[in-house]
Amino acid sequence: MNWRLLFKRIGIRNLLVAGVLAVGGTWLFLGVLEDVVSGDPLVAVDVRIHAALQSIRFPLLDSLMVAASELGDAAVTIPVILVVLAWFVGQRRLRSAAYWILTVLFAQVFVVTLKFAMRRARPSSMYEGIQGFSFPSNHATLSVVTYGFLAFFVARAWGSAARLRIATVTALFILLISFSRLYLGVHWFSDVLAGISFGVAWIAMAAVLHCVGDENGRCSSSLGVASFVTFVISATVHIIMQHGVDMALYVPR
């Protein structure tokens, strides 16, 4: 594919934004990784942020943050992932289905591999095994990849103004989940920052690659409706069933 066709299909502005996100996210991730490995000042910042957040905890905010964290649990994200996959298959968008599931799976494998390689302990010892390793944050990474890549597909059915609103709401939602992990004391700031930066870089690259060979990339609004309904149902059921258990798990230590 020549560059002129690439610019025409994706748009110069969109390609520029994707490039900035991919390069910037990769640069930030590698910078955080280097600091964590070398024990540079970012590690001291981790300790200060953790101590500051633990000093302001109180029951009502604990409950809200536990619920926010639960929105990034596998019990919520997996149903959404499967419904989106089913929608693409049902629409005979097999290429999009492959990009969707491979993007999510690669992110998960990357996180697990890096957790084993780094073996960085969490601020608290409430988890065991691989769950006891903190770098990078699985919640932050998978929230960015799942909800961020989904927002990319959904936004393509709308105009520029709606796309901006979708991107803004999605970003705030991801930041809420990520912040909840810091507030609950289960991740260092650098864990979350690494997860977000990697996730942003990865979906930016995946989005461009998807657009390169996708001549009819628009998705109908039914994808957004199906994924949103699935999210609401799975999140509601999960929070109702798990909230009490998680409140005990995340009690301040």
Phi and psi in degrees as a GROMACS rama.xvg file:
@    title "Ramachandran Plot"
@    xaxis  label "Phi"
@    yaxis  label "Psi"
@TYPE xy
-82.0081  164.34  ASN-2
-66.155  -33.9137  TRP-3
-62.8275  -43.5403  ARG-4
-67.3955  -36.539  LEU-5
-62.6781  -46.6365  LEU-6
-62.4906  -38.8435  PHE-7
-66.764  -40.5076  LYS-8
-74.2877  -39.8222  ARG-9
-95.4959  -37.3919  ILE-10
98.5999  134.024  GLY-11
-60.76  -43.8833  ILE-12
-63.4114  -45.3554  ARG-13
-64.2396  -38.852  ASN-14
-66.978  -37.5146  LEU-15
-65.608  -44.3616  LEU-16
-61.2168  -46.0547  VAL-17
-61.4785  -39.8318  ALA-18
-64.0327  -42.9175  GLY-19
-62.8317  -43.3433  VAL-20
-65.5481  -42.0511  LEU-21
-66.9442  -48.824  ALA-22
-69.6574  -45.8848  VAL-23
-63.8009  -42.6951  GLY-24
-64.0933  -42.6858  GLY-25
-64.0345  -44.7371  THR-26
-60.389  -44.6072  TRP-27
-66.4622  -42.6247  LEU-28
-60.5332  -47.3895  PHE-29
-64.9934  -34.8161  LEU-30
-65.4343  -43.0593  GLY-31
-64.752  -43.8953  VAL-32
-58.6313  -44.2671  LEU-33
-61.7418  -42.7994  GLU-34
-64.8387  -40.1233  ASP-35
-66.7608  -42.1171  VAL-36
-65.6471  -41.1848  VAL-37
-89.2622  -8.79168  SER-38
70.8399  31.4273  GLY-39
-68.9084  178.135  ASP-40
-51.3494  -25.5422  PRO-41
-58.6944  -32.2214  LEU-42
-65.4988  -38.0434  VAL-43
-66.7809  -35.9183  ALA-44
-63.6209  -39.721  VAL-45
-52.6125  -49.0626  ASP-46
-63.9309  -42.5126  VAL-47
-66.7203  -42.5965  ARG-48
-64.7287  -42.9037  ILE-49
-59.9839  -47.1949  HIS-50
-63.6504  -40.5619  ALA-51
-64.5824  -43.8764  ALA-52
-69.0712  -38.1167  LEU-53
-68.33  -23.5246  GLN-54
-78.3996  -14.4309  SER-55
-109.168  8.78344  ILE-56
-71.3121  142.59  ARG-57
-149.956  158.473  PHE-58
-52.787  -46.7683  PRO-59
-63.1595  -45.3131  LEU-60
-68.1247  -34.1308  LEU-61
-56.552  -47.0961  ASP-62
-62.1736  -42.3268  SER-63
-65.8936  -41.3552  LEU-64
-71.3352  -33.7136  MET-65
-63.2585  -43.9995  VAL-66
-62.3838  -41.1492  ALA-67
-62.9504  -41.9123  ALA-68
-63.2141  -37.7216  SER-69
-65.0189  -23.0738  GLU-70
-67.8977  -17.3494  LEU-71
-101.985  3.98159  GLY-72
-70.7344  157.571  ASP-73
-60.7616  -30.7423  ALA-74
-63.3255  -19.9635  ALA-75
-100.898  -45.4962  VAL-76
-71.7752  -36.866  THR-77
-63.2479  -46.684  ILE-78
-57.2891  -39.9237  PRO-79
-63.4692  -45.681  VAL-80
-58.3948  -44.4133  ILE-81
-69.0213  -37.8934  LEU-82
-66.7824  -42.1152  VAL-83
-62.7708  -42.8801  VAL-84
-60.4556  -45.4117  LEU-85
-62.8805  -37.7556  ALA-86
-63.1651  -46.2053  TRP-87
-62.0606  -43.5793  PHE-88
-64.1203  -43.4028  VAL-89
-62.2413  -31.0504  GLY-90
-88.5565  5.87214  GLN-91
58.7732  31.8438  ARG-92
-97.8232  65.4122  ARG-93
-66.8456  -32.8268  LEU-94
-65.7876  -43.6034  ARG-95
-64.7453  -38.3474  SER-96
-60.9811  -42.7734  ALA-97
-65.9586  -44.1072  ALA-98
-61.366  -42.3115  TYR-99
-60.7619  -55.1107  TRP-100
-72.1104  -35.9129  ILE-101
-69.9069  -34.7571  LEU-102
-63.8464  -44.5736  THR-103
-68.0385  -45.1823  VAL-104
-64.2555  -41.3873  LEU-105
-61.6768  -42.0816  PHE-106
-60.7456  -42.2311  ALA-107
-65.9738  -44.3161  GLN-108
-63.0232  -40.1202  VAL-109
-61.2035  -45.7767  PHE-110
-62.8386  -48.0219  VAL-111
-61.6274  -44.0289  VAL-112
-61.3781  -44.3729  THR-113
-69.9015  -34.345  LEU-114
-61.0172  -44.5871  LYS-115
-64.7934  -40.0812  PHE-116
-68.7895  -41.7411  ALA-117
-82.272  -40.0651  MET-118
51.0568  42.345  ARG-119
-83.1768  129.348  ARG-120
-73.6832  147.721  ALA-121
-74.407  166.297  ARG-122
-62.1609  -31.4844  PRO-123
-122.489  162.067  SER-124
-107.663  39.2644  SER-125
-80.4043  -14.6036  MET-126
-110.145  159.939  TYR-127
-127.313  163.271  GLU-128
64.6904  -144.928  GLY-129
-62.4936  -27.6595  ILE-130
-65.315  -17.7661  GLN-131
-81.1344  -8.5862  GLY-132
-91.9793  139.718  PHE-133
-106.944  -21.2869  SER-134
-106.493  124.911  PHE-135
-86.8802  173.624  PRO-136
-69.3092  121.37  SER-137
-67.3778  -41.0712  ASN-138
-60.154  -46.3186  HIS-139
-64.5828  -47.6144  ALA-140
-62.2035  -52.1809  THR-141
-71.7425  -27.1574  LEU-142
-66.8412  -43.9376  SER-143
-62.1942  -47.8008  VAL-144
-68.8536  -47.1302  VAL-145
-69.5396  -58.8197  THR-146
-74.5407  -33.7526  TYR-147
-68.9208  -45.7618  GLY-148
-69.1519  -35.418  PHE-149
-62.3322  -43.0605  LEU-150
-60.4962  -36.4714  ALA-151
-59.6173  -47.2382  PHE-152
-66.3213  -45.4077  PHE-153
-64.5892  -42.5029  VAL-154
-64.331  -24.3712  ALA-155
-68.256  -13.9662  ARG-156
-86.2515  -2.76132  ALA-157
-123.361  171.74  TRP-158
-80.0929  -179.434  GLY-159
-60.5286  -43.8364  SER-160
-63.5421  -44.398  ALA-161
-66.5389  -36.7118  ALA-162
-62.035  -40.6014  ARG-163
-64.3151  -41.4287  LEU-164
-65.108  -42.5322  ARG-165
-61.9733  -43.8744  ILE-166
-64.1544  -40.7551  ALA-167
-66.3221  -47.8368  THR-168
-62.3179  -43.0434  VAL-169
-62.8977  -43.0989  THR-170
-62.9987  -43.8282  ALA-171
-64.3843  -38.9064  LEU-172
-63.409  -44.9014  PHE-173
-64.2667  -41.1103  ILE-174
-64.0913  -35.7393  LEU-175
-62.6937  -48.0745  LEU-176
-60.8596  -44.695  ILE-177
-64.1806  -43.4961  SER-178
-63.938  -35.464  PHE-179
-60.3739  -33.0455  SER-180
-69.288  -33.8788  ARG-181
-71.2565  -46.4474  LEU-182
-61.0353  -40.6179  TYR-183
-76.8079  -4.6672  LEU-184
77.3789  22.6827  GLY-185
-103.742  -3.89022  VAL-186
-142.66  151.045  HIS-187
-80.5822  157.881  TRP-188
-57.6768  -41.0702  PHE-189
-65.8704  -30.3539  SER-190
-60.645  -47.3992  ASP-191
-69.4975  -42.7833  VAL-192
-61.9934  -40.2058  LEU-193
-65.8367  -42.5636  ALA-194
-62.6432  -43.9983  GLY-195
-65.9189  -46.5042  ILE-196
-65.0864  -42.0878  SER-197
-64.278  -45.4928  PHE-198
-59.3656  -43.4942  GLY-199
-63.095  -46.7089  VAL-200
-61.8224  -41.3444  ALA-201
-68.1299  -46.1262  TRP-202
-72.5987  -27.2544  ILE-203
-63.8872  -44.3787  ALA-204
-67.6  -41.6569  MET-205
-63.9184  -38.876  ALA-206
-64.2683  -43.3596  ALA-207
-64.7578  -45.9181  VAL-208
-61.4058  -37.833  LEU-209
-65.1657  -42.1059  HIS-210
-69.1211  -29.8005  CYS-211
-56.4518  -44.4249  VAL-212
-106.615  14.6173  GLY-213
-110.958  100.686  ASP-214
-77.5083  -24.5997  GLU-215
-130.088  74.0008  ASN-216
-84.7915  -5.6547  GLY-217
-69.7217  138.256  ARG-218
-107.259  145.664  CYS-219
-72.1432  161.972  SER-220
-64.7078  -14.2492  SER-221
-64.4394  -26.6648  SER-222
-64.293  -44.3867  LEU-223
-63.0884  -41.2607  GLY-224
-65.1397  -47.5968  VAL-225
-61.9639  -44.5241  ALA-226
-69.7518  -37.0988  SER-227
-67.9559  -44.1392  PHE-228
-61.9225  -42.7357  VAL-229
-61.8669  -43.0707  THR-230
-60.9918  -47.7643  PHE-231
-61.3169  -45.1731  VAL-232
-66.3464  -50.2026  ILE-233
-65.7509  -38.2318  SER-234
-66.6109  -43.0725  ALA-235
-62.7475  -48.3277  THR-236
-62.8538  -44.5929  VAL-237
-64.0932  -44.7951  HIS-238
-65.3449  -41.8727  ILE-239
-60.792  -43.4326  ILE-240
-80.855  -29.0519  MET-241
-110.421  -13.9117  GLN-242
-60.3956  -43.8184  HIS-243
-62.1133  -42.7224  GLY-244
-63.4052  -43.8624  VAL-245
-69.5848  -32.7827  ASP-246
-60.8469  -38.7334  MET-247
-70.9398  -36.4252  ALA-248
-66.6609  -39.6238  LEU-249
-96.7713  18.081  TYR-250
-59.3119  138.77  VAL-251
-56.4902  137.179  PRO-252
